[in-house]
Amino acid sequence: MKCTRYLKLVSLCLSDGGIGFSSETKYLHFTNKSNVLLNMFKNEVRKFTSNKIHRQVKPRGITLRVFDRDLISELRKISPSFRTKPCNHFPICPVLKNNLQNEHKHIKLNGTIWSEIKIPENLFRNKRDKSEFLKIYISCDGYPSIFPRKDSWSAVERIVAIVCHHPILKKRLSQLMTDLKIPHTIKENSLEMRSKDKIEKFKKKIGFVDGVKMTGNSKYWEGLTKNEVLNKIIKSYDIKFISRDASYIINKLKQL
């Protein structure tokens, strides 16, 4: 099996997707608000199956589902599981709840049970593949942010973050970042870049998928693409803010 052809699909499923269970049947799913990412998922699925892709509108986005045992079997040869939430948290992992055999293993860390997730090295042919994998992952489960700060040496807070709660997956993502020589800080639930040097290297070597926009979770930048906000962060290092007034700072940033 040539794992590299599944690279984009694996990244999509490890971030905002996964393998679900329904009436003893498994299905592949992906939930997002971005048409760019939803279309990417559909296009990747279509490379491997002609089965119907079901669409459901939810408050947190549109969920796409496809039932295909062969495709799921191939993906599980790459990673035994795609569940990134704790298995002993709601909803309880069906494998754990029903003590299913011949399914993924579980790892217990500090009282929390996690599924076995792998990103094998043979998924990548070169560093460009690693960059593409991370670009897709962070476009789904990551963000750039810049906003006013009070009581700080800097007038603004700048951050690019890759969100990840699964400790093993987070460690593997960190290894991929290191392979690309992008310095970052490992936090409890994320990998972060805050300095100019780190953010510029991220922009040069990875960046975000073109057209993916900020969501309603962003107080100031909803509607802008993530790359547009990333560019504002880079340009902001050349600005001297003469006031700490939040409205003044946001207005200056919007002009960039």
C-alpha positions as MATLAB code, in Angstrom:
seq = 'MKCTRYLKLVSLCLSDGGIGFSSETKYLHFTNKSNVLLNMFKNEVRKFTSNKIHRQVKPRGITLRVFDRDLISELRKISPSFRTKPCNHFPICPVLKNNLQNEHKHIKLNGTIWSEIKIPENLFRNKRDKSEFLKIYISCDGYPSIFPRKDSWSAVERIVAIVCHHPILKKRLSQLMTDLKIPHTIKENSLEMRSKDKIEKFKKKIGFVDGVKMTGNSKYWEGLTKNEVLNKIIKSYDIKFISRDASYIINKLKQL';
ca = [
       0.000    0.000    0.000;
       1.281    3.450   -0.927;
       0.461    5.438    2.199;
       1.317    8.799    0.659;
      -1.849    8.874   -1.436;
      -3.874    9.012    1.800;
      -1.861   11.914    3.264;
      -4.508   14.631    2.907;
      -7.336   12.394    4.066;
      -5.397   11.276    7.148;
      -4.682   14.901    8.094;
      -8.335   15.892    7.634;
      -9.573   12.951    9.701;
      -7.083   13.478   12.542;
      -8.091   17.130   12.870;
     -11.812   17.665   12.269;
     -12.848   14.188   11.235;
     -12.527   10.578   12.231;
     -14.048    7.119   12.057;
     -17.495    6.785   13.618;
     -19.556    3.797   14.717;
     -23.224    3.308   13.762;
     -25.201    0.100   14.273;
     -22.036   -1.999   14.172;
     -20.979   -0.199   10.984;
     -18.087    2.216   10.681;
     -18.121    5.423    8.640;
     -15.696    8.196    7.802;
     -16.746   11.690    8.867;
     -15.558   15.288    8.692;
     -17.107   18.440   10.187;
     -16.174   22.006    9.309;
     -17.609   25.393    8.306;
     -15.103   26.020    5.528;
     -16.289   25.116    2.036;
     -12.633   24.901    1.036;
     -11.938   22.155    3.570;
     -15.269   20.404    3.019;
     -14.569   20.262   -0.720;
     -11.058   18.988   -0.030;
     -12.527   16.142    2.038;
     -15.024   15.282   -0.713;
     -12.336   15.371   -3.394;
     -10.018   13.139   -1.368;
     -12.796   10.650   -0.619;
     -13.703   10.535   -4.311;
     -10.192    9.299   -5.128;
     -10.984    6.046   -3.333;
     -14.752    5.468   -3.426;
     -17.875    6.354   -5.386;
     -20.141    5.715   -2.392;
     -22.606    8.432   -1.454;
     -21.288   11.243    0.737;
     -23.998   12.153    3.230;
     -24.340   15.795    4.309;
     -25.781   17.065    7.590;
     -25.968   20.669    8.803;
     -25.012   21.116   12.458;
     -24.533   24.188   14.680;
     -20.752   23.797   14.565;
     -20.588   23.233   10.830;
     -21.446   20.786    8.071;
     -20.789   17.103    8.673;
     -19.932   14.842    5.760;
     -20.157   11.056    6.141;
     -19.254    8.198    3.858;
     -19.719    4.472    4.490;
     -16.956    2.405    2.907;
     -15.384   -0.540    4.719;
     -12.458   -0.890    2.336;
     -11.441    2.774    2.627;
     -11.694    2.685    6.407;
      -9.668   -0.531    6.481;
      -6.905    1.121    4.455;
      -6.858    4.196    6.693;
      -6.679    2.039    9.829;
      -3.558    0.382    8.433;
      -1.978    3.838    8.697;
      -3.412    4.775   12.100;
      -5.312    2.259   14.268;
      -7.604    5.049   15.472;
      -8.520    8.608   14.541;
     -10.210    9.514   17.812;
      -8.420   12.494   19.372;
     -10.728   12.983   22.374;
     -10.116   11.022   25.584;
     -11.738    7.593   25.251;
     -13.133    7.652   28.797;
     -14.805   11.047   28.314;
     -18.267   11.576   26.824;
     -19.113   10.146   24.405;
     -17.322    7.035   25.634;
     -15.275    5.343   22.931;
     -17.357    2.380   21.614;
     -14.239    0.194   21.565;
     -13.649    0.884   25.248;
     -17.333    0.800   26.233;
     -18.106   -2.506   24.539;
     -14.673   -4.090   25.014;
     -14.446   -4.741   21.286;
     -11.687   -7.052   20.158;
      -9.396   -6.555   17.160;
      -9.814   -2.801   17.369;
      -7.373   -0.070   18.420;
      -5.393   -0.210   21.636;
      -5.731    2.237   24.501;
      -3.069    4.149   26.398;
      -3.643    5.456   29.930;
      -1.872    8.649   30.972;
      -2.561   10.337   34.316;
      -5.973    8.709   34.612;
      -7.046    9.635   31.081;
      -7.460    6.934   28.438;
      -6.433    7.762   24.869;
      -6.745    5.786   21.655;
      -3.679    4.604   19.776;
      -2.887    7.097   17.007;
      -0.015    6.865   14.553;
       1.416    9.064   11.823;
       3.971    6.702   10.252;
       7.050    8.042    8.522;
       6.156    6.209    5.298;
       3.136    8.516    4.947;
       5.651   11.097    3.685;
       8.006   11.039    0.712;
       9.810   14.239    1.642;
       9.631   17.430    3.704;
       7.167   18.936    1.268;
       4.705   16.182    2.189;
       5.209   16.922    5.883;
       4.557   20.589    5.220;
       1.362   19.744    3.314;
       0.152   17.472    6.115;
       0.706   20.172    8.738;
      -0.847   22.876    6.536;
      -4.082   20.901    6.308;
      -4.094   19.939    9.981;
      -3.558   23.489   11.266;
      -6.072   24.906    8.780;
      -8.638   22.663   10.483;
      -7.404   22.656   14.080;
      -5.295   25.774   14.383;
      -5.351   29.520   14.078;
      -3.386   32.782   13.880;
      -4.339   35.524   16.322;
      -3.359   39.114   17.020;
      -5.137   41.324   19.547;
      -4.511   44.247   21.960;
      -2.815   43.616   25.286;
      -2.893   45.576   28.511;
      -0.286   45.499   31.261;
       2.271   43.931   28.940;
       5.551   45.036   27.392;
       3.957   44.567   23.975;
       0.888   46.450   22.734;
      -0.356   43.323   20.956;
      -0.361   39.587   21.487;
       0.697   37.544   18.468;
       0.234   33.806   18.258;
      -0.013   30.947   15.785;
      -1.283   27.782   17.429;
      -1.863   24.173   16.451;
      -4.586   22.819   18.719;
      -4.189   19.218   19.875;
      -5.367   17.558   23.090;
      -4.150   14.021   22.330;
      -0.670   13.777   23.940;
       0.761   11.206   21.513;
      -0.574   13.005   18.448;
       0.716   16.313   19.791;
       4.190   14.822   20.251;
       4.168   13.498   16.687;
       3.035   16.860   15.295;
       5.871   18.459   17.237;
       8.328   16.024   15.635;
       7.072   17.001   12.183;
       7.508   20.682   13.042;
      11.048   19.946   14.220;
      11.770   18.043   10.999;
      10.901   21.254    9.151;
      13.106   23.251   11.550;
      10.219   25.353   12.838;
      10.785   26.238   16.515;
       7.690   26.061   18.704;
       6.569   25.674   22.302;
       4.674   22.614   23.494;
       1.683   23.532   25.668;
      -0.872   21.312   27.388;
      -3.335   21.445   24.493;
      -1.375   23.035   21.670;
       1.863   23.791   19.876;
       2.505   27.532   19.825;
       4.610   30.079   17.974;
       4.751   33.594   19.419;
       8.019   35.230   18.358;
       8.665   36.942   15.027;
      11.284   34.379   14.025;
       9.035   31.402   14.748;
       5.979   32.866   13.022;
       7.948   33.921    9.953;
       9.390   30.404    9.625;
       5.900   28.949    9.959;
       4.611   31.264    7.225;
       7.507   30.416    4.907;
       7.447   26.647    5.382;
       3.790   25.832    6.115;
       1.109   28.539    6.226;
      -2.617   27.836    5.935;
      -4.693   26.379    3.116;
      -5.697   29.230    0.798;
      -9.261   30.446    1.286;
      -9.838   28.988    4.765;
     -11.428   31.731    6.859;
     -11.424   32.653   10.515;
     -14.584   31.588   12.341;
     -16.866   33.242   14.864;
     -14.404   32.272   17.589;
     -12.248   35.182   16.421;
     -13.302   38.421   18.103;
     -11.720   40.759   15.569;
     -10.963   38.811   12.396;
     -14.027   36.729   11.524;
     -14.417   36.552    7.754;
     -10.755   37.128    6.934;
      -8.737   34.176    5.707;
      -6.248   32.684    8.121;
      -3.447   33.614    5.754;
      -4.629   37.245    5.755;
      -4.446   37.329    9.543;
      -1.043   35.624    9.415;
       0.175   38.372    7.081;
      -1.155   41.034    9.468;
       0.832   39.443   12.279;
       4.047   39.581   10.242;
       3.455   43.196    9.129;
       2.575   44.301   12.677;
       6.191   43.917   13.792;
       7.018   47.039   11.767;
       4.383   49.181   13.485;
       5.027   51.443   16.457;
       1.841   51.706   18.476;
       1.740   55.149   20.130;
      -1.309   54.250   22.212;
      -2.478   51.232   24.187;
      -6.124   51.999   23.389;
      -7.692   48.825   22.014;
      -9.761   50.625   19.351;
      -6.682   52.466   18.094;
      -4.664   49.241   17.892;
      -7.383   47.295   16.061;
      -7.855   50.152   13.607;
      -4.107   50.193   12.871;
      -4.115   46.426   12.351;
      -7.138   46.538   10.031;
      -5.243   48.989    7.820;
      -2.477   46.469    7.189;
];
